[in-house]
Amino acid sequence: MSRTKSEFSRKLKGYQVLYFMLLPGLLYFILFHYVPIYGVVLAFKNFKIMQGILASPWVGFEHFQKVFADPNFYRVLNNTLIISLYKIVFAFPIPIIFALLLSEITRERFKRLVQTISYLPHFMSWVILAGIFISIFSLNGPVNAIVKLFGGDPVLFMADDRYFRSILVMTDIYQGFGWGSIVYFAAIAGIDPQLQEAAIMDGANRFKRMIYITLPMLLPVISIMLILRMAHVLDAGFDQIFNMYNPKVYGVSDILDTFVYRKGLLETNYSYATAVGLFKSVVALVLIVLVNKAVHMMGGKDHTLW
């Protein structure tokens, strides 16, 4: 026991700088991710502000019954799933393709320049980006200027149900593909160069090396990123949609997060909003377990989280 204790003390002293660097991140997760879990009990109580959480009466699953009986809930759930699946199908592969193509560029200065430019939108808030895109797709914006140039009538894209979801997906790709490619660049950098050299000796061109060497070596990372992405299938992007949508497109853009925002903060129905949020968390947990299990059963034992 004393030996184990002394070894722990020695390691603690040896890595104390690293532990100190870990502390801010650890405190962040404790304060903003674990402490708020206590608020989940609101979903099972008839919360009264003046009584507080502890003194508010228990009502069991009453709020969940109201949620599942509310037709608006199914409308926003449908919108959330559609938008999120669109983003998975169209936005998830883009960082992979971008990393594969950019890794084939031999001019390092040009490669670093393209990478830096692709990262920039990630550091711009959706408040700024939404203002830019609303101007671009406005009646007097450049998109409608092109439409007029080809003899068409101007379209108010941001208030049209037919185009709004497509705009959400395109703008989400623009904002996140550069930053999302970082993990794939790191994985590509870790590939043994001897594999590439052997393929060159066998006469494989760049495209074949990318398809038969680089891409298969990326599969473990792609599998893990897809599993993690599926955990957020009910997170269609609150910041983006909240700053870009308007009442005319509520029918196709109102999602669970905006629904919870209105119910919880605007209507002060905290217990109902908490019940919807807890439903999201349970679905996310089930999905990440199922996807992880599916990848494991398909032979990707080394490509799963556990």
N, C-alpha and C positions, 0 to 999 in steps of 0.2 A: 504494500500500500504506500509506504513512504517512498519507494523507488519510483512508482508511478507518479506520485505527487512531485517529486523532484524533477522528473523528466518534463512534466507539464509546466513547472515553474521555469525550467531552462528554455523551453520552447516559447513561453510567454515573453520572456526577456529578449530572446533572440529575434522575435517577430513583433515586438511591441510597436514599432513604427507602422507596420502594415495593419495591425489591429486598430491603431489610432486613426489611420486613414479610412478604415471600414466603419468607424463609429458614426459619422454623419449619415451615411446611407442606412445604417441599422436603425438609428433614431428616427429617420424619415419614415421607414416602413412601420415601425412600432406606433408612432404618433398618428400617421395618416392612413394606415391600412389595417392595423390590428386593433387599436383602441376603438375606432368607429364601429367595429363589429358588434359592440354592445348595443348599438342602435337598432339592430335587427329585431329586437324584442318589440319594437313599435308595430311590426306587422301583426302581432298577436294581441295588441292592446288598443283600446279606444282612447287614443292619446289626447290629453287635455293639457294645454300649455301651462295653465295656472297650477295644475296638480303635479306636473313633472312626469318623467318616465316611470319612476318607481311607484308612485301613487295612482297612476292611471289604471282603470279596471281592465282585467283580462277579458278578451272576447274570443279566444281560440282562432279558428280558421274563418271567421266571419268576413274579414276583408278579402281573403282569397276567393270566397264564394262570390263576392261582389265583383271582383276582377274578372273571373271567368264567366260571369253573367253579363258583363258589359260588352255590347257589340263594338264599341270604339276600341277596346283592347285588341280584338282580333284584327281590326283594320290596321292598327299601328304595328302589330306583330307581323302581319303579312308584308307591310312595307319594309320593316326591318330586315326580314329574311331575304326579300328580293334584292334590296340594295346591297346587303352584306354579301350575298352569293354573287352578285354582279362584280363586286370588288374582288372577291376571291378568284373568280374565273378570269377576269381581265387584268386586274392589278397585281395579283400575286406573281404571275410569271415574268412580268416586266423587269424587276430588279435582277432576276436570274439571267435573262437574255442580255440585259445591259452589261452585267458583269462578264459574261462569256465573250461578248463582242469586244468590250474594251480591253479585256486581258490579252487579246490577240494583237493589239497595237504595240509596236516596238518602240515608237518615239516616246520616251518617258515624260518629257516636258509637256507634250500635247496630252498624254494620258492624264497627268496630274491636273492639268488645266480643266479638262472635261469633267473629271471627278469633282473638283472644287465647285464648278458651276452647277453640277447636278445636285450637290448637297445644299445649296443656298436656299431653295424654297422651303426646306424642312425647318429652317430657323426663322421663318416668317409666320406670324400668327395668322389664324384663319380670319381674324378681323380685317387684316390688311389684304390677304389674298381674296377674300370674298368681295371686298370693295373693288379690287382690280378686275375680277371676273364679271362682276355685275356691270361694270363699265364696258368691258369687252363685248358682252352679249346684249347690251342695251340697244334701243332702237337706233341710236346715233353712233353705236360702236363700230369697230372695224369688221366684225363678223357680218353685220347687216349691210355694211358698205360693200362687201364682196357680193352679198346676195343681190343688192341693187345693181351692181356692175353686170351681173349676168341676167338682168331683167326680171328678177323676182321681187316680191313684195316683202318689206321688212317684217320680221317676226320678233315678238317679245319672248325670247327663249326662256328667260328666268321665270316667266309666269305661264308657261305652257306645259301641261302634263306630259305631252309627247316627248319633250326634249330634256326635262329637268333631271331625270335619273341618269341619262347619258352624260349630262354636264357634270353631275356629282362624281361619276366614275372617272371621267377624263381629268377633272381637276384634282381628284385624290391621287391618281397616277402621277401627275405633274409634281404634286407636293411631296410624295413619299418615295418615288422610285430610286432616287440617288442615295438617300440615306439607307433605304432598305437593302441596297446592293453591297453595303460595307461588309456584312458578314460573309457574303459570297466571295468578295475579293480576298478576304482573309483565308477562306477555305481553299481558293485557287492557289494562293501563295504557298500553302502548305503541301501542295501536291509534289511528289518526288519528281524532280526534273529528269531523272534517268528514264522514267516512263515515256516522256516526250522524246528524249533522244533515241530510245529504242524504236519508237514509232517512225521517227524521221528516217532512221536506217532502213526500215521496212518499206519506205516510200510513201508513207501517209502524208497527205497534205494537211493544211491548217484546219480545214473543215472536218476532216475525218478525225483528227486528233481531238478537236473540240467535242465531237459527238461520241467517240469511243473511249476517250480517256478523261477529259475534264468533266464532262457531264456526269458519267457514272461515279466519279470520285466526289461529286457534289451531292449525290443522293442522300447520304445520311443527314447533311445539314438541311437540305430541302424538306426531308421528312419531318424533322424536328420543328422547323419553322412553320410547316403546314399544321402540325398538331397544335402548336401554340396559337396559330391564327384561328383555328376552329374554336378555341376557347372564347374568342371574341366575336363569334358569329352573330350574336345579338347586340353587338356594339357597331352600329352602322356609321358612326362618326358624328357625335353630338356637336362638337365645335364647328365642323364644316357645315352641317345642315342648319344649325341654329342661326348661323350668320348669313346663309344664302337663301333659305326658303322664305316663303310668304304665304298668306292665307289662300291664294289662288292655286297653290300646288300642295296644300295640305293632304289632299287625297292620295298623292303618290310619294310624299316626302315626310309625313309625320311618322316618327319612329318611337320606339319605347322610351328612349332617353328624353326626347322633347315632351312626350306624354307625361312622364314622371315629373319633369320640370314644371309643367303647368299644374298638375294635380298637387304636387308637394309645395312649391313655392308661391304660385299664383293663387291657388284655391285653398292653400294651407291644410290640405287633406294629407297629413304626413303619414298616417298609418296605411292608407291606401297606396300611396307612392312607395312606401317601404315594402309592401307586399309585392308590388310589381318588380321592384329591384331585387328582392330575394328570389323571385321566380327566375329572373335573368341569371343570377348566380348559380342556381341549381342546374339550370339547363346547360350553362357553360361547363360546369363540373362533369355532367353526364357526357357531353360531347367530347371533351378532351380525353376522358377515359375510353370511350368507344373508338375514337380515331386512333388513339395509341394502341389499343388492342387489335384493331384492324391491321395496322402497319406491322405489328408483331406477328400476326397470323399469316401475313403474306410473305414472311421470311425475312423481314427487316428487323431482326432482333437487336442489331447494333444501331438501329435508326430510331429507337423509341426513347422516351423519357425514363421509363423504368421497365 
